[in-house]
Amino acid sequence: MLERTGIPTDDDLEKVIPGKKRLAQGPVVIIECFQKIPCDPCAISCKLGAIKPFKDINDLPQVDFDKCTGCGICISSCPGLAIFVIDMNYSEEKSLIKLPHEMLPLPEKGEDVYALDRAGGILGKAKVVRVLKIKNKTNIISLEVPKSMAMKVRGIKVEDKNNER
């Protein structure tokens, strides 16, 4: 399925998502990288050693979830836009997702955007909590979403208020 559609299966995701116990402890990284390609900026960017050093440049990232603080420094280092941080403890009803974003227009803090799944389908609305603009790198958007959507949201669509194309 992944090779044909580019969308990971539940079996693929099970290999990279931390257990419920770790998710309940606070923010944690999820790396949805499934192809062995020469790439290792994520491991280099993690100063805590939570993303284990690669033995071979083609290795898939491996996360030591006990070392991960969910800081998100690794998000903008990934050229494949495959790194997310999930905080299931953000509030009683909501989770916080930090995700990479390279599209225009860039949303603003407080704005409602469409939350998208891995296939680009609209899951619903989400509130932008923070926009971290990183010069010459990928921006990081923090979204507040219902807990039920936390493991599904992987992108956003911003409404173009000017209807420009």
C-alpha positions as CSV (number, residue, x, y, z in Angstrom):
1,M,0.0,0.0,0.0
2,L,2.7,2.5,1.0
3,E,4.6,2.0,-2.2
4,R,1.5,2.5,-4.4
5,T,-0.3,5.3,-2.5
6,G,2.4,6.9,-0.3
7,I,0.1,6.5,2.6
8,P,1.3,4.2,5.5
9,T,-0.8,1.3,6.6
10,D,-1.8,0.7,10.2
11,D,1.0,-1.9,10.4
12,D,3.5,0.7,9.2
13,L,2.3,3.2,11.8
14,E,2.4,0.7,14.6
15,K,6.2,0.4,14.1
16,V,6.8,4.2,14.7
17,I,4.1,5.3,17.2
18,P,5.0,5.2,20.9
19,G,2.9,3.2,23.2
20,K,-0.1,4.6,25.1
21,K,1.9,4.9,28.3
22,R,4.5,7.1,26.7
23,L,1.9,9.2,24.9
24,A,0.3,9.8,28.3
25,Q,3.5,11.2,29.7
26,G,3.6,14.3,27.5
27,P,5.0,15.6,24.2
28,V,6.8,13.0,22.1
29,V,8.1,12.8,18.5
30,I,6.6,10.5,15.9
31,I,8.7,10.0,12.7
32,E,6.7,8.6,9.8
33,C,9.7,7.8,7.7
34,F,9.3,4.5,5.9
35,Q,11.7,4.5,3.0
36,K,15.4,3.7,3.2
37,I,17.0,6.7,1.5
38,P,20.3,8.5,2.2
39,C,19.1,11.0,4.8
40,D,20.0,11.6,8.5
41,P,19.4,15.2,9.5
42,C,16.9,14.2,12.1
43,A,19.5,12.2,14.1
44,I,22.0,15.0,13.8
45,S,19.5,17.6,14.9
46,C,18.5,15.8,18.1
47,K,21.0,16.9,20.8
48,L,19.3,14.7,23.4
49,G,20.1,11.5,21.5
50,A,16.4,10.6,21.3
51,I,16.8,9.9,17.6
52,K,19.5,7.2,17.6
53,P,22.6,7.8,15.4
54,F,22.5,6.0,12.1
55,K,24.9,3.2,11.4
56,D,24.2,3.6,7.7
57,I,23.0,6.8,6.0
58,N,20.1,4.7,4.5
59,D,18.8,3.5,7.9
60,L,15.3,4.4,9.0
61,P,15.1,6.7,12.1
62,Q,14.8,4.9,15.4
63,V,13.5,6.9,18.4
64,D,14.3,6.3,22.1
65,F,11.0,7.6,23.4
66,D,12.3,7.7,27.0
67,K,14.9,10.4,25.9
68,C,12.5,12.4,23.8
69,T,11.1,15.6,25.4
70,G,9.0,16.6,22.4
71,C,11.0,19.8,21.8
72,G,10.4,19.6,18.1
73,I,13.8,20.7,16.9
74,C,14.0,17.8,14.6
75,I,10.7,18.7,12.7
76,S,12.2,21.4,10.5
77,S,15.3,19.4,9.8
78,C,13.4,16.7,7.9
79,P,13.3,17.2,4.1
80,G,10.5,14.6,3.8
81,L,8.2,16.5,6.2
82,A,7.8,13.2,8.1
83,I,8.3,14.4,11.7
84,F,5.5,15.4,14.1
85,V,5.2,16.0,17.9
86,I,2.1,14.9,19.7
87,D,1.1,16.1,23.1
88,M,-1.9,14.2,24.4
89,N,-1.8,16.1,27.7
90,Y,-2.3,19.6,26.2
91,S,-5.8,19.9,27.8
92,E,-8.6,17.7,29.0
93,E,-10.3,17.5,25.6
94,K,-7.6,18.7,23.2
95,S,-4.2,17.5,22.0
96,L,-1.4,19.6,20.5
97,I,0.3,18.7,17.3
98,K,3.4,20.3,16.0
99,L,3.8,19.7,12.3
100,P,5.9,20.9,9.4
101,H,4.4,23.4,6.9
102,E,5.9,24.8,3.7
103,M,2.8,26.0,1.9
104,L,1.4,29.5,1.5
105,P,-0.4,31.3,2.8
106,L,1.1,30.8,6.2
107,P,-1.6,30.6,8.9
108,E,-1.6,33.0,11.9
109,K,-1.9,32.3,15.6
110,G,-5.5,32.0,16.6
111,E,-6.7,31.2,13.0
112,D,-8.9,28.2,12.3
113,V,-7.6,26.0,9.5
114,Y,-8.7,22.7,8.0
115,A,-7.0,19.7,9.6
116,L,-5.9,17.1,6.9
117,D,-5.2,13.4,7.2
118,R,-2.3,11.6,5.5
119,A,-4.2,11.4,2.2
120,G,-5.1,15.1,2.2
121,G,-8.7,14.6,3.3
122,I,-10.3,17.1,5.5
123,L,-10.9,15.8,9.1
124,G,-12.3,19.1,10.5
125,K,-11.3,22.4,11.8
126,A,-8.3,23.0,14.1
127,K,-7.0,26.1,15.8
128,V,-3.5,27.4,15.2
129,V,-1.8,27.8,18.6
130,R,1.7,28.9,17.3
131,V,3.5,29.5,14.1
132,L,7.2,29.1,14.3
133,K,8.9,30.7,11.3
134,I,12.3,29.3,10.8
135,K,14.6,31.2,8.4
136,N,15.6,29.1,5.4
137,K,14.0,26.0,6.9
138,T,10.5,24.4,7.2
139,N,8.0,26.3,9.4
140,I,6.4,24.5,12.3
141,I,2.7,24.9,13.0
142,S,1.2,24.0,16.4
143,L,-2.4,22.9,16.2
144,E,-5.0,22.3,18.9
145,V,-7.2,19.4,17.9
146,P,-9.7,17.0,19.5
147,K,-7.8,14.1,21.1
148,S,-9.6,11.7,18.7
149,M,-7.9,13.4,15.8
150,A,-4.4,13.6,17.2
151,M,-3.0,10.5,15.5
152,K,-4.7,11.3,12.2
153,V,-3.9,15.0,11.5
154,R,-0.7,15.3,9.4
155,G,-1.3,18.6,7.5
156,I,-3.4,21.7,7.2
157,K,-5.1,23.7,4.6
158,V,-5.4,27.5,5.1
159,E,-8.4,29.3,3.6
160,D,-7.2,31.9,1.2
161,K,-9.1,35.0,2.4
162,N,-8.3,36.9,-0.8
163,N,-9.3,34.1,-3.2
164,E,-6.0,34.6,-5.0
165,R,-4.6,31.7,-7.1
